[in-house]
């Protein structure tokens, strides 16, 4: 599974009819992300709201 699929910032856009990242990084950040400069996306935020409650 792609990391983006579980990110809170990965949303479906009805106008474009596709999934997009709503963080909208600037051009330099996007280039670093695509080139593999980061091991993980610096904007990643786990979208699983129930993760903590399952541990209890």
PQR file with spaces between the fields and no chain letter, atoms N, CA, C, O and H, PARSE charges and radii, in Angstrom:
ATOM       1  N    UNK     1       0.841   -1.179    0.000 -0.4000 1.5000
ATOM       2  CA   UNK     1       0.000    0.000    0.000 -0.0000 2.0000
ATOM       3  C    UNK     1       0.886    1.244    0.000  0.5500 1.7000
ATOM       4  O    UNK     1       1.904    1.294    0.691 -0.5500 1.4000
ATOM       5  N    UNK     2       0.497    2.220   -0.764 -0.4000 1.5000
ATOM       6  CA   UNK     2       1.214    3.479   -0.828 -0.0000 2.0000
ATOM       7  C    UNK     2       0.967    4.276    0.447  0.5500 1.7000
ATOM       8  O    UNK     2      -0.141    4.268    0.983 -0.5500 1.4000
ATOM       9  H    UNK     2      -0.329    2.180   -1.325  0.4000 1.0000
ATOM      10  N    UNK     3       1.988    4.958    0.927 -0.4000 1.5000
ATOM      11  CA   UNK     3       1.868    5.768    2.133 -0.0000 2.0000
ATOM      12  C    UNK     3       0.790    6.843    1.971  0.5500 1.7000
ATOM      13  O    UNK     3       0.104    7.180    2.936 -0.5500 1.4000
ATOM      14  H    UNK     3       2.888    4.965    0.491  0.4000 1.0000
ATOM      15  N    UNK     4       0.640    7.369    0.786 -0.4000 1.5000
ATOM      16  CA   UNK     4      -0.343    8.422    0.530 -0.0000 2.0000
ATOM      17  C    UNK     4      -1.771    7.961    0.814  0.5500 1.7000
ATOM      18  O    UNK     4      -2.606    8.755    1.249 -0.5500 1.4000
ATOM      19  H    UNK     4       1.197    7.095    0.002  0.4000 1.0000
ATOM      20  N    UNK     5      -2.047    6.707    0.575 -0.4000 1.5000
ATOM      21  CA   UNK     5      -3.409    6.190    0.732 -0.0000 2.0000
ATOM      22  C    UNK     5      -3.902    6.245    2.176  0.5500 1.7000
ATOM      23  O    UNK     5      -5.112    6.235    2.405 -0.5500 1.4000
ATOM      24  H    UNK     5      -1.369    6.062    0.222  0.4000 1.0000
ATOM      25  N    UNK     6      -3.004    6.302    3.152 -0.4000 1.5000
ATOM      26  CA   UNK     6      -3.405    6.381    4.552 -0.0000 2.0000
ATOM      27  C    UNK     6      -3.206    7.774    5.136  0.5500 1.7000
ATOM      28  O    UNK     6      -3.438    7.987    6.326 -0.5500 1.4000
ATOM      29  H    UNK     6      -2.021    6.310    2.967  0.4000 1.0000
ATOM      30  N    UNK     7      -2.778    8.722    4.310 -0.4000 1.5000
ATOM      31  CA   UNK     7      -2.502   10.080    4.779 -0.0000 2.0000
ATOM      32  C    UNK     7      -3.800   10.879    4.913  0.5500 1.7000
ATOM      33  O    UNK     7      -4.720   10.730    4.108 -0.5500 1.4000
ATOM      34  H    UNK     7      -2.589    8.549    3.343  0.4000 1.0000
ATOM      35  N    UNK     8      -3.858   11.722    5.936 -0.4000 1.5000
ATOM      36  CA   UNK     8      -5.036   12.558    6.159 -0.0000 2.0000
ATOM      37  C    UNK     8      -5.181   13.637    5.088  0.5500 1.7000
ATOM      38  O    UNK     8      -6.277   14.161    4.887 -0.5500 1.4000
ATOM      39  H    UNK     8      -3.111   11.843    6.590  0.4000 1.0000
ATOM      40  N    UNK     9      -4.100   13.973    4.404 -0.4000 1.5000
ATOM      41  CA   UNK     9      -4.119   15.024    3.395 -0.0000 2.0000
ATOM      42  C    UNK     9      -4.395   14.504    1.987  0.5500 1.7000
ATOM      43  O    UNK     9      -4.357   15.282    1.035 -0.5500 1.4000
ATOM      44  H    UNK     9      -3.210   13.547    4.567  0.4000 1.0000
ATOM      45  N    UNK    10      -4.666   13.237    1.834 -0.4000 1.5000
ATOM      46  CA   UNK    10      -4.936   12.623    0.541 -0.0000 2.0000
ATOM      47  C    UNK    10      -6.449   12.547    0.379  0.5500 1.7000
ATOM      48  O    UNK    10      -7.106   11.717    1.008 -0.5500 1.4000
ATOM      49  H    UNK    10      -4.697   12.605    2.609  0.4000 1.0000
ATOM      50  N    UNK    11      -7.004   13.419   -0.471 -0.4000 1.5000
ATOM      51  CA   UNK    11      -8.455   13.535   -0.592 -0.0000 2.0000
ATOM      52  C    UNK    11      -8.895   13.397   -2.039  0.5500 1.7000
ATOM      53  O    UNK    11      -8.125   13.633   -2.970 -0.5500 1.4000
ATOM      54  H    UNK    11      -6.471   14.094   -0.982  0.4000 1.0000
ATOM      55  N    UNK    12     -10.131   13.018   -2.202 -0.4000 1.5000
ATOM      56  CA   UNK    12     -10.703   12.887   -3.549 -0.0000 2.0000
ATOM      57  C    UNK    12     -11.233   14.240   -3.998  0.5500 1.7000
ATOM      58  O    UNK    12     -11.991   14.884   -3.272 -0.5500 1.4000
ATOM      59  H    UNK    12     -10.757   12.827   -1.446  0.4000 1.0000
ATOM      60  N    UNK    13     -10.843   14.671   -5.181 -0.4000 1.5000
ATOM      61  CA   UNK    13     -11.293   15.931   -5.754 -0.0000 2.0000
ATOM      62  C    UNK    13     -12.385   15.627   -6.779  0.5500 1.7000
ATOM      63  O    UNK    13     -12.136   14.977   -7.793 -0.5500 1.4000
ATOM      64  H    UNK    13     -10.228   14.148   -5.771  0.4000 1.0000
ATOM      65  N    UNK    14     -13.599   16.107   -6.498 -0.4000 1.5000
ATOM      66  CA   UNK    14     -14.733   15.834   -7.383 -0.0000 2.0000
ATOM      67  C    UNK    14     -14.588   16.509   -8.743  0.5500 1.7000
ATOM      68  O    UNK    14     -15.036   15.965   -9.752 -0.5500 1.4000
ATOM      69  H    UNK    14     -13.802   16.635   -5.673  0.4000 1.0000
ATOM      70  N    UNK    15     -13.973   17.677   -8.781 -0.4000 1.5000
ATOM      71  CA   UNK    15     -13.821   18.379  -10.054 -0.0000 2.0000
ATOM      72  C    UNK    15     -12.829   17.668  -10.968  0.5500 1.7000
ATOM      73  O    UNK    15     -13.079   17.515  -12.164 -0.5500 1.4000
ATOM      74  H    UNK    15     -13.609   18.119   -7.961  0.4000 1.0000
ATOM      75  N    UNK    16     -11.706   17.237  -10.404 -0.4000 1.5000
ATOM      76  CA   UNK    16     -10.686   16.544  -11.197 -0.0000 2.0000
ATOM      77  C    UNK    16     -10.972   15.053  -11.345  0.5500 1.7000
ATOM      78  O    UNK    16     -10.417   14.384  -12.216 -0.5500 1.4000
ATOM      79  H    UNK    16     -11.503   17.362   -9.433  0.4000 1.0000
ATOM      80  N    UNK    17     -11.854   14.541  -10.473 -0.4000 1.5000
ATOM      81  CA   UNK    17     -12.215   13.130  -10.430 -0.0000 2.0000
ATOM      82  C    UNK    17     -11.002   12.230  -10.219  0.5500 1.7000
ATOM      83  O    UNK    17     -10.827   11.224  -10.907 -0.5500 1.4000
ATOM      84  H    UNK    17     -12.306   15.085   -9.765  0.4000 1.0000
ATOM      85  N    UNK    18     -10.162   12.617   -9.244 -0.4000 1.5000
ATOM      86  CA   UNK    18      -9.010   11.806   -8.878 -0.0000 2.0000
ATOM      87  C    UNK    18      -8.570   12.166   -7.454  0.5500 1.7000
ATOM      88  O    UNK    18      -9.022   13.158   -6.882 -0.5500 1.4000
ATOM      89  H    UNK    18     -10.304   13.434   -8.685  0.4000 1.0000
ATOM      90  N    UNK    19      -7.694   11.354   -6.907 -0.4000 1.5000
ATOM      91  CA   UNK    19      -7.166   11.574   -5.570 -0.0000 2.0000
ATOM      92  C    UNK    19      -5.963   12.515   -5.659  0.5500 1.7000
ATOM      93  O    UNK    19      -5.106   12.347   -6.527 -0.5500 1.4000
ATOM      94  H    UNK    19      -7.326   10.548   -7.371  0.4000 1.0000
ATOM      95  N    UNK    20      -5.897   13.512   -4.758 -0.4000 1.5000
ATOM      96  CA   UNK    20      -4.794   14.461   -4.750 -0.0000 2.0000
ATOM      97  C    UNK    20      -4.333   14.735   -3.318  0.5500 1.7000
ATOM      98  O    UNK    20      -5.068   14.503   -2.358 -0.5500 1.4000
ATOM      99  H    UNK    20      -6.593   13.648   -4.053  0.4000 1.0000
ATOM     100  N    UNK    21      -3.119   15.227   -3.196 -0.4000 1.5000
ATOM     101  CA   UNK    21      -2.596   15.668   -1.904 -0.0000 2.0000
ATOM     102  C    UNK    21      -2.977   17.128   -1.723  0.5500 1.7000
ATOM     103  O    UNK    21      -2.631   17.964   -2.557 -0.5500 1.4000
ATOM     104  H    UNK    21      -2.522   15.416   -3.975  0.4000 1.0000
ATOM     105  N    UNK    22      -3.681   17.444   -0.653 -0.4000 1.5000
ATOM     106  CA   UNK    22      -4.134   18.816   -0.441 -0.0000 2.0000
ATOM     107  C    UNK    22      -3.117   19.674    0.298  0.5500 1.7000
ATOM     108  O    UNK    22      -3.388   20.843    0.574 -0.5500 1.4000
ATOM     109  H    UNK    22      -3.962   16.765    0.024  0.4000 1.0000
ATOM     110  N    UNK    23      -1.954   19.121    0.624 -0.4000 1.5000
ATOM     111  CA   UNK    23      -0.911   19.917    1.277 -0.0000 2.0000
ATOM     112  C    UNK    23      -0.310   20.927    0.304  0.5500 1.7000
ATOM     113  O    UNK    23       0.151   21.987    0.728 -0.5500 1.4000
ATOM     114  H    UNK    23      -1.733   18.171    0.399  0.4000 1.0000
ATOM     115  N    UNK    24      -0.308   20.620   -0.982 -0.4000 1.5000
ATOM     116  CA   UNK    24       0.155   21.516   -2.025 -0.0000 2.0000
ATOM     117  C    UNK    24       1.560   22.062   -1.727  0.5500 1.7000
ATOM     118  O    UNK    24       1.710   23.255   -1.463 -0.5500 1.4000
ATOM     119  H    UNK    24      -0.683   19.759   -1.327  0.4000 1.0000
ATOM     120  N    UNK    25       2.590   21.202   -1.765 -0.4000 1.5000
ATOM     121  CA   UNK    25       3.959   21.665   -1.510 -0.0000 2.0000
ATOM     122  C    UNK    25       4.439   22.597   -2.617  0.5500 1.7000
ATOM     123  O    UNK    25       3.939   22.556   -3.741 -0.5500 1.4000
ATOM     124  H    UNK    25       2.468   20.233   -1.979  0.4000 1.0000
ATOM     125  N    UNK    26       5.423   23.443   -2.278 -0.4000 1.5000
ATOM     126  CA   UNK    26       5.950   24.334   -3.314 -0.0000 2.0000
ATOM     127  C    UNK    26       6.769   23.524   -4.317  0.5500 1.7000
ATOM     128  O    UNK    26       6.997   22.330   -4.122 -0.5500 1.4000
ATOM     129  H    UNK    26       5.828   23.476   -1.365  0.4000 1.0000
ATOM     130  N    UNK    27       7.203   24.170   -5.374 -0.4000 1.5000
ATOM     131  CA   UNK    27       7.869   23.480   -6.479 -0.0000 2.0000
ATOM     132  C    UNK    27       9.154   22.770   -6.048  0.5500 1.7000
ATOM     133  O    UNK    27       9.414   21.646   -6.479 -0.5500 1.4000
ATOM     134  H    UNK    27       7.018   25.140   -5.532  0.4000 1.0000
ATOM     135  N    UNK    28       9.955   23.415   -5.204 -0.4000 1.5000
ATOM     136  CA   UNK    28      11.209   22.809   -4.743 -0.0000 2.0000
ATOM     137  C    UNK    28      10.967   21.587   -3.865  0.5500 1.7000
ATOM     138  O    UNK    28      11.640   20.567   -4.017 -0.5500 1.4000
ATOM     139  H    UNK    28       9.744   24.327   -4.854  0.4000 1.0000
ATOM     140  N    UNK    29      10.010   21.687   -2.949 -0.4000 1.5000
ATOM     141  CA   UNK    29       9.680   20.553   -2.083 -0.0000 2.0000
ATOM     142  C    UNK    29       9.158   19.386   -2.909  0.5500 1.7000
ATOM     143  O    UNK    29       9.514   18.234   -2.661 -0.5500 1.4000
ATOM     144  H    UNK    29       9.463   22.516   -2.825  0.4000 1.0000
ATOM     145  N    UNK    30       8.321   19.683   -3.882 -0.4000 1.5000
ATOM     146  CA   UNK    30       7.758   18.627   -4.731 -0.0000 2.0000
ATOM     147  C    UNK    30       8.862   17.929   -5.526  0.5500 1.7000
ATOM     148  O    UNK    30       8.844   16.707   -5.674 -0.5500 1.4000
ATOM     149  H    UNK    30       8.031   20.619   -4.083  0.4000 1.0000
ATOM     150  N    UNK    31       9.813   18.695   -6.032 -0.4000 1.5000
ATOM     151  CA   UNK    31      10.925   18.112   -6.789 -0.0000 2.0000
ATOM     152  C    UNK    31      11.756   17.195   -5.897  0.5500 1.7000
ATOM     153  O    UNK    31      12.142   16.107   -6.324 -0.5500 1.4000
ATOM     154  H    UNK    31       9.828   19.688   -5.912  0.4000 1.0000
ATOM     155  N    UNK    32      12.034   17.615   -4.675 -0.4000 1.5000
ATOM     156  CA   UNK    32      12.800   16.768   -3.737 -0.0000 2.0000
ATOM     157  C    UNK    32      12.049   15.484   -3.425  0.5500 1.7000
ATOM     158  O    UNK    32      12.650   14.414   -3.331 -0.5500 1.4000
ATOM     159  H    UNK    32      11.721   18.499   -4.328  0.4000 1.0000
ATOM     160  N    UNK    33      10.745   15.590   -3.266 -0.4000 1.5000
ATOM     161  CA   UNK    33       9.921   14.425   -2.950 -0.0000 2.0000
ATOM     162  C    UNK    33       9.927   13.429   -4.105  0.5500 1.7000
ATOM     163  O    UNK    33      10.064   12.227   -3.880 -0.5500 1.4000
ATOM     164  H    UNK    33      10.257   16.460   -3.343  0.4000 1.0000
ATOM     165  N    UNK    34       9.781   13.910   -5.329 -0.4000 1.5000
ATOM     166  CA   UNK    34       9.759   13.050   -6.508 -0.0000 2.0000
ATOM     167  C    UNK    34      11.129   12.411   -6.762  0.5500 1.7000
ATOM     168  O    UNK    34      11.201   11.254   -7.177 -0.5500 1.4000
ATOM     169  H    UNK    34       9.669   14.886   -5.511  0.4000 1.0000
ATOM     170  N    UNK    35      12.208   13.147   -6.518 -0.4000 1.5000
ATOM     171  CA   UNK    35      13.560   12.653   -6.775 -0.0000 2.0000
ATOM     172  C    UNK    35      14.041   11.660   -5.724  0.5500 1.7000
ATOM     173  O    UNK    35      15.105   11.061   -5.877 -0.5500 1.4000
ATOM     174  H    UNK    35      12.150   14.087   -6.180  0.4000 1.0000
ATOM     175  N    UNK    36      13.268   11.484   -4.667 -0.4000 1.5000
ATOM     176  CA   UNK    36      13.643   10.523   -3.644 -0.0000 2.0000
ATOM     177  C    UNK    36      14.562   11.088   -2.575  0.5500 1.7000
ATOM     178  O    UNK    36      15.238   10.327   -1.882 -0.5500 1.4000
ATOM     179  H    UNK    36      12.403   11.971   -4.544  0.4000 1.0000
ATOM     180  N    UNK    37      14.602   12.405   -2.426 -0.4000 1.5000
ATOM     181  CA   UNK    37      15.427   13.058   -1.414 -0.0000 2.0000
ATOM     182  C    UNK    37      15.000   12.642   -0.008  0.5500 1.7000
ATOM     183  O    UNK    37      15.839   12.472    0.877 -0.5500 1.4000
ATOM     184  H    UNK    37      14.053   13.023   -2.988  0.4000 1.0000
ATOM     185  N    UNK    38      13.697   12.481    0.192 -0.4000 1.5000
ATOM     186  CA   UNK    38      13.144   12.069    1.487 -0.0000 2.0000
ATOM     187  C    UNK    38      12.835   10.582    1.469  0.5500 1.7000
ATOM     188  O    UNK    38      12.402   10.042    0.450 -0.5500 1.4000
ATOM     189  H    UNK    38      13.016   12.619   -0.526  0.4000 1.0000
ATOM     190  N    UNK    39      13.057    9.927    2.594 -0.4000 1.5000
ATOM     191  CA   UNK    39      12.655    8.525    2.702 -0.0000 2.0000
ATOM     192  C    UNK    39      11.139    8.430    2.879  0.5500 1.7000
ATOM     193  O    UNK    39      10.501    7.510    2.366 -0.5500 1.4000
ATOM     194  H    UNK    39      13.409   10.365    3.421  0.4000 1.0000
ATOM     195  N    UNK    40      10.578    9.381    3.603 -0.4000 1.5000
ATOM     196  CA   UNK    40       9.127    9.473    3.805 -0.0000 2.0000
ATOM     197  C    UNK    40       8.678   10.885    3.502  0.5500 1.7000
ATOM     198  O    UNK    40       9.473   11.821    3.591 -0.5500 1.4000
ATOM     199  H    UNK    40      11.096   10.128    4.020  0.4000 1.0000
ATOM     200  N    UNK    41       7.455   11.049    3.156 -0.4000 1.5000
ATOM     201  CA   UNK    41       6.902   12.374    2.872 -0.0000 2.0000
ATOM     202  C    UNK    41       6.925   13.219    4.153  0.5500 1.7000
ATOM     203  O    UNK    41       6.446   12.765    5.192 -0.5500 1.4000
ATOM     204  H    UNK    41       6.809   10.289    3.083  0.4000 1.0000
ATOM     205  N    UNK    42       7.468   14.426    4.096 -0.4000 1.5000
ATOM     206  CA   UNK    42       7.519   15.271    5.289 -0.0000 2.0000
ATOM     207  C    UNK    42       6.141   15.782    5.710  0.5500 1.7000
ATOM     208  O    UNK    42       5.981   16.261    6.832 -0.5500 1.4000
ATOM     209  H    UNK    42       7.857   14.795    3.252  0.4000 1.0000
ATOM     210  N    UNK    43       5.159   15.687    4.840 -0.4000 1.5000
ATOM     211  CA   UNK    43       3.812   16.158    5.148 -0.0000 2.0000
ATOM     212  C    UNK    43       2.885   15.043    5.631  0.5500 1.7000
ATOM     213  O    UNK    43       1.726   15.296    5.958 -0.5500 1.4000
ATOM     214  H    UNK    43       5.289   15.297    3.928  0.4000 1.0000
ATOM     215  N    UNK    44       3.389   13.823    5.676 -0.4000 1.5000
ATOM     216  CA   UNK    44       2.534   12.682    6.023 -0.0000 2.0000
ATOM     217  C    UNK    44       1.941   12.842    7.424  0.5500 1.7000
ATOM     218  O    UNK    44       2.648   13.144    8.386 -0.5500 1.4000
ATOM     219  H    UNK    44       4.331   13.617    5.411  0.4000 1.0000
ATOM     220  N    UNK    45       0.647   12.634    7.511 -0.4000 1.5000
ATOM     221  CA   UNK    45      -0.078   12.644    8.785 -0.0000 2.0000
ATOM     222  C    UNK    45      -1.056   11.485    8.738  0.5500 1.7000
ATOM     223  O    UNK    45      -1.918   11.420    7.862 -0.5500 1.4000
ATOM     224  H    UNK    45       0.073   12.389    6.730  0.4000 1.0000
ATOM     225  N    UNK    46      -0.916   10.570    9.688 -0.4000 1.5000
ATOM     226  CA   UNK    46      -1.762    9.381    9.698 -0.0000 2.0000
ATOM     227  C    UNK    46      -3.228    9.785    9.803  0.5500 1.7000
ATOM     228  O    UNK    46      -3.622   10.480   10.740 -0.5500 1.4000
ATOM     229  H    UNK    46      -0.216   10.622   10.399  0.4000 1.0000
ATOM     230  N    UNK    47      -4.018    9.355    8.858 -0.4000 1.5000
ATOM     231  CA   UNK    47      -5.425    9.698    8.815 -0.0000 2.0000
ATOM     232  C    UNK    47      -6.311    8.763    9.618  0.5500 1.7000
ATOM     233  O    UNK    47      -7.533    8.909    9.602 -0.5500 1.4000
ATOM     234  H    UNK    47      -3.698    8.791    8.097  0.4000 1.0000
ATOM     235  N    UNK    48      -5.724    7.812   10.314 -0.4000 1.5000
ATOM     236  CA   UNK    48      -6.497    6.846   11.096 -0.0000 2.0000
ATOM     237  C    UNK    48      -6.846    7.452   12.452  0.5500 1.7000
ATOM     238  O    UNK    48      -6.014    7.468   13.359 -0.5500 1.4000
ATOM     239  H    UNK    48      -4.732    7.693   10.327  0.4000 1.0000
ATOM     240  N    UNK    49      -8.071    7.948   12.593 -0.4000 1.5000
ATOM     241  CA   UNK    49      -8.503    8.606   13.823 -0.0000 2.0000
ATOM     242  C    UNK    49      -8.708    7.624   14.969  0.5500 1.7000
ATOM     243  O    UNK    49      -8.710    8.028   16.132 -0.5500 1.4000
ATOM     244  H    UNK    49      -8.747    7.934   11.857  0.4000 1.0000
ATOM     245  N    UNK    50      -8.877    6.358   14.665 -0.4000 1.5000
ATOM     246  CA   UNK    50      -9.183    5.364   15.686 -0.0000 2.0000
ATOM     247  C    UNK    50      -7.979    4.544   16.093  0.5500 1.7000
ATOM     248  O    UNK    50      -8.131    3.576   16.838 -0.5500 1.4000
ATOM     249  H    UNK    50      -8.874    6.030   13.720  0.4000 1.0000
ATOM     250  N    UNK    51      -6.801    4.888   15.640 -0.4000 1.5000
ATOM     251  CA   UNK    51      -5.597    4.131   15.910 -0.0000 2.0000
ATOM     252  C    UNK    51      -5.312    4.013   17.414  0.5500 1.7000
ATOM     253  O    UNK    51      -4.972    2.933   17.896 -0.5500 1.4000
ATOM     254  H    UNK    51      -6.678    5.675   15.035  0.4000 1.0000
ATOM     255  N    UNK    52      -5.448    5.095   18.137 -0.4000 1.5000
ATOM     256  CA   UNK    52      -5.173    5.091   19.576 -0.0000 2.0000
ATOM     257  C    UNK    52      -6.225    4.286   20.337  0.5500 1.7000
ATOM     258  O    UNK    52      -5.892    3.548   21.264 -0.5500 1.4000
ATOM     259  H    UNK    52      -5.724    5.972   17.745  0.4000 1.0000
ATOM     260  N    UNK    53      -7.483    4.424   19.951 -0.4000 1.5000
ATOM     261  CA   UNK    53      -8.554    3.729   20.670 -0.0000 2.0000
ATOM     262  C    UNK    53      -8.465    2.204   20.500  0.5500 1.7000
ATOM     263  O    UNK    53      -8.900    1.465   21.383 -0.5500 1.4000
ATOM     264  H    UNK    53      -7.754    5.023   19.197  0.4000 1.0000
ATOM     265  N    UNK    54      -7.918    1.732   19.398 -0.4000 1.5000
ATOM     266  CA   UNK    54      -7.768    0.280   19.211 -0.0000 2.0000
ATOM     267  C    UNK    54      -6.713   -0.312   20.127  0.5500 1.7000
ATOM     268  O    UNK    54      -6.752   -1.506   20.425 -0.5500 1.4000
ATOM     269  H    UNK    54      -7.564    2.332   18.680  0.4000 1.0000
ATOM     270  N    UNK    55      -5.775    0.502   20.578 -0.4000 1.5000
ATOM     271  CA   UNK    55      -4.716    0.001   21.473 -0.0000 2.0000
ATOM     272  C    UNK    55      -5.217   -0.190   22.899  0.5500 1.7000
ATOM     273  O    UNK    55      -4.593   -0.908   23.680 -0.5500 1.4000
ATOM     274  H    UNK    55      -5.743    1.472   20.336  0.4000 1.0000
ATOM     275  N    UNK    56      -6.326    0.440   23.248 -0.4000 1.5000
ATOM     276  CA   UNK    56      -6.817    0.369   24.624 -0.0000 2.0000
ATOM     277  C    UNK    56      -7.494   -0.930   24.931  0.5500 1.7000
ATOM     278  O    UNK    56      -7.958   -1.134   26.053 -0.5500 1.4000
ATOM     279  H    UNK    56      -6.833    1.024   22.613  0.4000 1.0000
